[in-house]
Amino acid sequence: MDSNIIEFTRDLSTKTYTSRKEYDKHFVTLRKKYKLCPKKTDIRKCIPLIDKTKITESFMKFSIRKIGKSSSDVTVLTSPFPEYTKDDKTVYNLCLCLLIFFTLMTFMMIVYEIHFTYF
């Protein structure tokens, strides 16, 4: 492992961060100082080489965890067969149903070498 990356990780890990923004700002400062941009995997590989007593909990929180899509607190649910209600009747999205039908027919033609005649 490159000694500059180890020093970079050591400097990054000794500071206590209160937010992701503060962590990112310090990360950019260290990038300029060391003239390198290590990957997260390189930083993770350096963690065992650093004194454990000097590593802050906030560093572990912001450097190891990825920001996922669930952090936005928005959940999107989709249906393979979209439908809606119009005049108290359930209406299915015909375009999607036809797309699925033709996709399955094409798959069957390729796999089973079956020839269909479309409408």
Secondary structure as GFF3:
##gff-version 3
##sequence-region A 1 119
A	DSSP	alpha_helix	3	14	.	.	.	ID=ss1
A	DSSP	alpha_helix	20	34	.	.	.	ID=ss2
A	DSSP	alpha_helix	40	46	.	.	.	ID=ss3
A	DSSP	three_ten_helix	47	49	.	.	.	ID=ss4
A	DSSP	three_ten_helix	52	54	.	.	.	ID=ss5
A	DSSP	alpha_helix	57	64	.	.	.	ID=ss6
A	DSSP	three_ten_helix	69	72	.	.	.	ID=ss7
A	DSSP	beta_strand	83	86	.	.	.	ID=ss8
A	DSSP	beta_strand	89	92	.	.	.	ID=ss9
A	DSSP	alpha_helix	94	112	.	.	.	ID=ss10
###
